[in-house]
Amino acid sequence: MKVTRPMLAVLAAVLLAGCGSGGSDDGDSVPRTASGSLEQLAAEVKCAPDIQIDADDIRQAICKDSDGKFILATFATDRGQREWINGAKDYGGHYLVGRKWVAVGDETSTLTQLRRTLGGDIEEGIDHSVHEGGGETHSAH
């Protein structure tokens, strides 16, 4: 079998997913990653989705459950999902990522609770706070 670049990327992702979990019991509490429509995923976490976008390539809703408020989005393709996540990460936030779906929240704790039902992997957006307050302090003259 020839090893291709995409296969190496998948292998690296699998290996990294097992690192840094911080606790040995974390794997026991994470189920197999859920799949399905936006409504099916929302039903799994017992929220009534407030649909914001209903397009062919993406469906997005705001959800609220006992653990907090989050955005739930489903995608027509894996590529469309990855492009969306890569663009969204520039704005910070926390992302629970499954196959063709993502949950986005301001709090890691909300996504950690969702992960116990939906499975998936948590990804972090870029933290721009390290750049705040570092504005220009000198004048041009």
GULUM-411700 format. One record per residue (C-alpha): residue number from 1; x, y, z. Coordinates in Angstrom, 3 decimals, always signed. Layout:
N
- NUM,X,Y,Z .
...
This chain:
141
- 1,+0.000,+0.000,+0.000 .
- 2,+1.342,+3.405,-0.994 .
- 3,+1.288,+6.007,+1.779 .
- 4,-0.066,+9.311,+0.473 .
- 5,+0.111,+12.787,+1.932 .
- 6,-3.576,+12.753,+3.011 .
- 7,-3.020,+9.407,+4.746 .
- 8,-0.068,+10.892,+6.645 .
- 9,-2.197,+13.870,+7.695 .
- 10,-4.909,+11.540,+8.995 .
- 11,-2.336,+9.447,+10.859 .
- 12,-0.817,+12.569,+12.432 .
- 13,-4.260,+13.775,+13.497 .
- 14,-5.051,+10.400,+15.073 .
- 15,-1.758,+10.362,+16.956 .
- 16,-2.184,+13.956,+18.158 .
- 17,-5.748,+13.299,+19.274 .
- 18,-4.424,+10.805,+21.801 .
- 19,-1.893,+13.236,+23.244 .
- 20,-2.441,+15.819,+25.930 .
- 21,-5.852,+14.735,+27.098 .
- 22,-4.828,+15.463,+30.672 .
- 23,-6.697,+12.555,+32.205 .
- 24,-6.737,+8.816,+31.762 .
- 25,-10.515,+8.569,+32.086 .
- 26,-11.192,+11.087,+29.276 .
- 27,-11.265,+8.346,+26.638 .
- 28,-13.890,+6.423,+28.611 .
- 29,-16.333,+9.344,+28.609 .
- 30,-16.066,+10.182,+24.884 .
- 31,-18.444,+8.187,+22.701 .
- 32,-18.039,+7.357,+19.054 .
- 33,-18.482,+10.541,+16.995 .
- 34,-22.119,+11.178,+16.126 .
- 35,-23.358,+11.766,+12.606 .
- 36,-26.580,+12.933,+11.041 .
- 37,-28.516,+16.010,+10.075 .
- 38,-28.463,+19.232,+12.053 .
- 39,-31.800,+18.302,+13.597 .
- 40,-30.606,+14.809,+14.538 .
- 41,-27.457,+16.152,+16.195 .
- 42,-29.479,+18.816,+18.029 .
- 43,-31.892,+16.137,+19.256 .
- 44,-28.937,+14.138,+20.622 .
- 45,-28.006,+17.062,+22.885 .
- 46,-31.637,+17.939,+23.605 .
- 47,-31.767,+21.394,+22.051 .
- 48,-34.303,+22.955,+19.719 .
- 49,-32.143,+24.449,+16.951 .
- 50,-32.855,+28.053,+15.907 .
- 51,-31.900,+27.771,+12.214 .
- 52,-29.859,+30.764,+11.016 .
- 53,-28.504,+29.448,+7.684 .
- 54,-30.218,+26.825,+5.523 .
- 55,-28.161,+26.471,+2.334 .
- 56,-27.080,+23.528,+0.193 .
- 57,-23.491,+23.566,+1.480 .
- 58,-24.028,+24.591,+5.132 .
- 59,-26.838,+24.550,+7.686 .
- 60,-26.281,+26.502,+10.876 .
- 61,-28.328,+26.984,+14.031 .
- 62,-28.038,+28.492,+17.473 .
- 63,-28.635,+25.969,+20.235 .
- 64,-29.098,+26.291,+23.962 .
- 65,-29.014,+23.432,+26.402 .
- 66,-28.420,+23.012,+30.121 .
- 67,-24.663,+23.452,+29.583 .
- 68,-24.820,+26.712,+27.615 .
- 69,-25.305,+28.340,+24.245 .
- 70,-23.478,+27.188,+21.110 .
- 71,-23.642,+27.202,+17.330 .
- 72,-24.203,+23.911,+15.546 .
- 73,-23.378,+23.655,+11.846 .
- 74,-23.504,+20.814,+9.354 .
- 75,-21.760,+20.718,+5.983 .
- 76,-22.367,+19.009,+2.657 .
- 77,-18.683,+18.103,+2.247 .
- 78,-15.624,+17.462,+4.428 .
- 79,-13.681,+20.033,+2.411 .
- 80,-16.341,+22.701,+2.939 .
- 81,-16.279,+21.979,+6.659 .
- 82,-12.485,+22.247,+6.910 .
- 83,-12.420,+25.499,+4.920 .
- 84,-15.106,+26.951,+7.199 .
- 85,-13.266,+25.891,+10.374 .
- 86,-9.915,+27.213,+9.126 .
- 87,-11.499,+30.604,+8.378 .
- 88,-13.465,+30.706,+11.625 .
- 89,-10.450,+29.898,+13.799 .
- 90,-8.987,+33.310,+12.974 .
- 91,-11.748,+34.761,+15.165 .
- 92,-10.896,+32.627,+18.198 .
- 93,-13.419,+30.398,+19.913 .
- 94,-13.598,+26.705,+20.668 .
- 95,-14.719,+24.057,+18.164 .
- 96,-16.062,+20.558,+18.674 .
- 97,-15.486,+18.857,+15.334 .
- 98,-17.159,+15.731,+13.998 .
- 99,-17.530,+14.421,+10.451 .
- 100,-19.368,+17.098,+8.472 .
- 101,-20.466,+18.968,+11.608 .
- 102,-19.065,+21.418,+14.124 .
- 103,-20.271,+22.934,+17.392 .
- 104,-18.832,+26.337,+18.286 .
- 105,-18.842,+27.818,+21.771 .
- 106,-17.247,+30.589,+23.781 .
- 107,-16.585,+28.233,+26.677 .
- 108,-14.524,+25.061,+26.511 .
- 109,-16.703,+23.626,+29.302 .
- 110,-19.811,+23.783,+27.074 .
- 111,-18.064,+21.835,+24.317 .
- 112,-16.589,+19.362,+26.796 .
- 113,-20.137,+18.514,+27.907 .
- 114,-21.346,+18.261,+24.291 .
- 115,-18.426,+15.964,+23.528 .
- 116,-19.702,+13.476,+26.107 .
- 117,-22.784,+13.027,+23.916 .
- 118,-21.601,+13.763,+20.368 .
- 119,-17.964,+12.639,+20.516 .
- 120,-15.639,+14.507,+18.193 .
- 121,-12.437,+16.465,+18.754 .
- 122,-12.014,+19.874,+20.366 .
- 123,-9.998,+22.408,+18.370 .
- 124,-9.045,+25.903,+19.518 .
- 125,-9.203,+29.135,+17.556 .
- 126,-6.410,+31.689,+17.516 .
- 127,-6.118,+33.688,+20.738 .
- 128,-5.589,+37.284,+19.676 .
- 129,-5.602,+38.592,+23.246 .
- 130,-1.806,+38.280,+23.371 .
- 131,-1.689,+41.027,+20.735 .
- 132,-4.114,+43.392,+22.476 .
- 133,-2.756,+46.505,+24.136 .
- 134,+0.375,+46.417,+22.040 .
- 135,-0.647,+49.308,+19.819 .
- 136,+1.643,+51.974,+18.441 .
- 137,+3.221,+54.065,+21.203 .
- 138,+5.420,+56.270,+19.073 .
- 139,+4.511,+59.135,+16.764 .
- 140,+5.560,+59.654,+13.174 .
- 141,+7.173,+63.020,+13.976 .
